Amino acid sequence: MQLSEEEFRRLGYQAVDMAASYLAELPRRPVFQRMEESERSATIYEQVYDAARPELFFKSAAWKVIGDGGQIAVRDDSQIDVPEPELAAVVNAHGEIVGYTVCDDVSSRTIEGENPLYLPQAKIYRESCALGPVVWLTDEETAPVFDIAIAIQRRGSTTWEGKISTSSMRRSFADLADWLGRDNVFPSGAYLLTGTGLVPEPGFSLAAGDRVVITVPRIGTLSNVVVQGG
């Protein structure tokens, strides 16, 4: 199903993020790099990897979501900002997974690293969530394995790239959807962002004019240009 940016917004789905969904040895180093400004923050994040309950938080209202070809933003009050390429499960009002799409969960390392309680400010702001280019619909109970590749292009060359597979996830899509629906309701459904195992090294930051290209075979490529401020 091909969806424009306006159609993504009109569906009314909220975007909800699940962090720490990948095997501990894969994201542990990137997460702690992101939190290196605060040893206390790193300790809090480390506890999530071994806990039964996943980290789950609201990411974006539908009207703030950006589609393929739109502009994603980095905050004016942040010095280090990164894309987080993720697979998003499309969950209907009954909590069933009915499809998948590509997501870029743009985040501020600067703000998140100062204090874990600043996470909403680091994650939830205008043009910080991109989804697309299509929703890959399915009625299969068993989720397929998806490969995720990202490239950040700057002034005509690739400045950072990486690849990972959803086979490296430590939690299943079904388990994440189950946690999302506990004592909660989403009348229009939700896009469930399933976390990332790809984070640039310390010191790297998105810059205005960069293009972030995330490709997932069978779904397609999500491509967005970075702007400063929303």
Secondary structure, 3 states (H helix, E strand, C coil): CECCHHHHHHCCCEEEEEECCECCCCCHHHHHHHCCCCHHHHHHHHHHHHCCCCEEEEEECHHHCECCCCEEEECCCCCCEECCEEEEEEECCCCCEEEEEEEEECEEHHHHHHCHHHHHHHHCCCCCEEEEEEEEECCCCCCCCCEEEEEEEECCEEEEEEEEEHHHECCCHHHHHHHHHCCCCCCCCEEEECCCCCCCCCCCCCCCCCEEEEEECCCEEEEEEEEECC
